[in-house]
């Protein structure tokens, strides 16, 4: 006697097979592991969004860890990602030296490493960032335009972050002639652990105290720290003296519009995230780090190790070109112009 087969059963079985195939396909996706140092700056979530979207378009699965500011935890996190079988690692390094054993382990496992926005000096690593020396140049140029002579302060980034010295080297390059002539005197020079605004605030307060408030300009290496510096200056009635920053933070752009910050060097994190996803996709498909499209050689780190790299171009955002970030969808007129009444920049009119 023949076995009866329900048409509905057949459809259900077909649907089940289709579902199984879809699940199997998802599980078979190659993974790209991202090891984040710490989501302290507002920009990292912007970066992450762009990376996720780019990897999804390339058919790659995004998996991530957050080291929460611990170099030791980051090493363990990378171990975990390697154990998950990731094809590529994107690493925002907590500490340029502490990360090296993890990099060596990835190399031994033939997993390429993309150093994201912070240099890792190892020839097996691909380095993606903005031109951080140019960031420093742009900051110093804008401050120098407004204050060609006087007492200057450097508020630098974290001492374990190679970017801190790259930015500073650009600042020094622009200011060295004026310093050599005696037009500019450096009256304060401080690294800032973790680039923390509260530490920058404290450092600035101490410098103001030691100089009896005789400070004419502050070259600050990022926007978060610039916020702390501006707070310290305001407390001493010095609001409005030239102050630099970087990252295009929303609060910093508002300070630029208010006249409390001279410049925020904008590094479009969406473009950086897209580039990271594209490079990761190339590496996941078997390209060597030297074969990545658009790669150049970079040896600007303290150890002068040559790595393959792509460096994107930053943009200095001042009162004169605030419309650039509005037009790009990075910010809005409402955010930038909040509380701006007197002496409005063009973007707020």
N, C-alpha and C positions, 0 to 999 in steps of 0.2 A: 504494500500500500504506500503510495507516495506521500511525502511530508509536506504539509501545508505551510506556505510562507506568506505572512501578512505583508502587504505593501507598506503599511506603517512601520512594521518591524524593519523592513529593508531600508526605509528612509532613516530610521533611528540609528541603524547600524552604520549607514553611510555618513550620517552626521557625526557619530562617535569616531569613526575612522578619520574624518576631516579634523575633528577636535584634537584627536591624538596626534595627527600630523602637525597641527599648528603648535601644540605644546612642545612636541619634539623639536620643531624648528626653533622655537624660542630658547629651549634648553641648549640647543646646539650653537647658539650665537657665541662668537668669540668675545671674551671679556676684556675690557680695558680697566685696569685698576687705578684709582686716583687717591693718592695719599696727601691729604690736606694737613698743613701745619696747625692751623687754628683759624676759625672764622671770626677774627677780631675786627678786621676792617669790613665795612659794609660792601665793598666791591667783590669779595670772594663769592658771594651768592650770585652775583651777576655773571662772573666767570663760569661758575658751575652750570648755570642755566644754559649758557652757550655751548659748553662742552657736551652736556647731556644731549642737547638737540642735534649737534653735529655728529655725535657717535650714533644716535638712533638712525639718522639718515644714511649712515654708512653701514647699517645693519650690525652694529656692535653694541654690546651690553655694558652699561656703566655700573661699576661697583666702587664704593669709596669708603675711606676711613678718615677719622678726624683725630689727630694726635693731641689735640687740646693743649698745645703749647709745650709738649714734652718730647724731647729728642729721643729719650729711651722708648717711649710709647710708639713713636713713629717707626723705629726699627722693628718693633713687634708687629705693628700694623702692616708693614711691607712684607714681613714674613707671612702673615696671614693672607695677604693678597696673592703672594706667590703660590701658597698652598692651595688657593682656589683655582689655580691654573690660568691666571691672566696672561694674555698675549703681549701686552704692553703695560708699562707703568708710567703714570704721570705723577711727578713728585714735586710738591711745593715744600722744599726742604726747610726744616726747622733750624738745623745747624749744619753748615757746609762741611765740617770735619766729622762730626758724629755720624753723618749719613753714609759715609764711605763704605763701611762693612756691608750695609744693605745693598749698596750699588754693586759691589763686587759679587754678592750672592746672586743678584738678578742677572749679572753678566754670565756667571757660571751656569745659570739655568737658561741662558740664551733668550732672556726677556729684555728687550730694549727699554731704556729709561729715557723719558723726556723730562728734563729739568724745567719746571714751569715757573717762569718769572723770577726765579732765583738760581743763580749759577751753581752748578756742581762741577768742580774741576776734575773731570775724568774723561779721557778721550773716547770712551765707549758711550758717553751720554750725549744726547741732543739737547741743545739749550734754546729755549724759546722765551723771549721777553721783548720788552720795548728797549730802545737804546737808552740805557739808564745814565750813561755819561752825558748824552744830549739832554736828558731830563735836568741834570744839574746845571748844564750850560743855560738852558732856557730860564730856570729859576733865577740864577745869578744875573743874567742880562736884564730881566725885567726889574729886579730890585736896584741894580746899578743905574738904570735909566732915571729912576726917581731920586736916588741918593748916591751921587758919584763920589762923595767924600763923607767921612764920619766913622763912628764906632760901630763895627759889625759883630754879629754873633752867629756862629754856626750851631744849629740844633740838628744833629745827625741821627740816622736810624740806628737799628740794633747792631751791636758790635759783632755778632755772629752771622749777620746777613751780608753776603758779598755785595748786594745792591747798595748798601749804605755807603761803602767806599767808592763804588762806581759813580753814584750820584755826587758825592763829595768831590771826586776828582774833576768832574765837569764844572762844579762851582768854583773850585780853585783855579781852573784853567782860565775862566773868565775874569776872575778878580785879582790874579797874581800881579798884573802890571800896576794896578792901583795900589795894591798892598806894597809892592816894591818901591813905589814913589812916595809912600807915606800918606797918600790920600785916604786910604782905608786902614784902620787899625782893628785887628781882631781882639775883642775884649772878652770873648766867651766862646768855648768850643767844647761841645758835649755830645757824646753818644747817648742814645736813649734806649734802654733795655726794652725789647719787644716792640719798639716804636709806640710805646704807650703814651697817650695824651696826658695822663696824670703825672707821669714821670717827666715829660717835657715841661709841664706846668711848674713842677717843683724845681727843675733845673733852671728854668727861666727866672723864677723868683729869686733863686740864689745868685744868679748873674746880675740881676737888677740891684740886689742888695750890695753885692761886692763892688759894683761900678757906680753906686749912688744914682742909679737910673740913667746914667749917661750912655744910652744905647740909641743909635740912629736907624738901624736896620737889622732884621733877623732873617737869615737864610735858613729856612726850615725845610726838611727833606720830604715831609708828606703832610697831607691835610689834617689827619687826626692830631698830629703833634702841633700843627699850626693852630688848631682850636685851643689847645692848652696854652700856647704862647700868647695868643690874643687875649685870653682870659687874664694872664699875668700882667700884660701890658695895660689892659683896661683898668685893672686895680690900682695902677700907679699913674693913671691919667695920661698914658702914652698911646691910646688907641689911634690908629691911622698911620703909624709909621710903617714903612715897607716890610711886608712879611710874605714869604713864598710858601708853596706847598705842592703836592701832586696827588693825583688819583681822580680828580673831578668829583669829590664827595659832594652830596647835595648841600650840606651845611656850609662847605667851603665856597661853593659857587654863590651861595647867598651872602657870605662874608665879602666876596669879591664885589658883588653888586652894592653892598653897603659901604664899601671903601675900607673895610677892616682887614682885608687880605689883598695883596697886590696881584698874585697869580696863582692859579692851580694848573699844574701841567697835567693835561688830560691824557690818560692812557686808556683808550677805548677797550674796556675789558671784554666786551662782546666780540670784538675783532680778535682779541688774543685767545679767547675760548674757542672761537671757530677755527682758528689756525691750529690750536692744540688738537682738536678733534680730527682735522684733516691730516696732520702729521702722524697722529696715532693710527689712523686708518692705513696710511702708507706703510708704516712699520709693521702693523698687524698682518699685512699682505706679503711681508717678507722683504721689504726694501731695507737695505742697510742705512745707517744714519747718514752716511756720506752720499746716499742716493736720493735723499728727500728733495723734492722740488723746491728750488729757491734757496737752498742751503748755502751759507758762506762759512768762512773760518773765523773764529773768534778766540782771541787769547788775551783778553783784557782783565782777567782775574788776577788776584795777588800772586798766584803761583805761576802765572803765564802759561798754563796748560792750554793747548789748542783743542777746541771742540768745534763740532759742526753746529751751526746756529742759524736762526732767523731772528732778526731784531726789527720790530715794527717801529714806526715813527710816531713820537709823541707830539702833542700840540699844546702850546702855551695859551691858556684861557685867561684873559684879562677883562676889564670893564669894556674894552673896545670890541671884543668879539664873543661876548656871551651868547649871542644868537647861534653860534656854531653848535653848542651842545643842545640847544632847543631844537634846531633844525634836524639834528641827528637822532632826536627822540631820546637822548640821554637824560634830559631833565625837562621841566616845563617852566613856562614863564611864571606861573604862580609860585612854584618852589623857589626859583631864583630871586624873584622880586618881593618875596614876603617881607613886609616891614620896611621896604625901601620907600622913602618919601622924598627927602631932599636930595639934590644932586643925583638924579636918576641916570643910570647908563641907558644907552639907546635901546637895549633889549627890554627895558622896563617901561618904555614910553608908549 
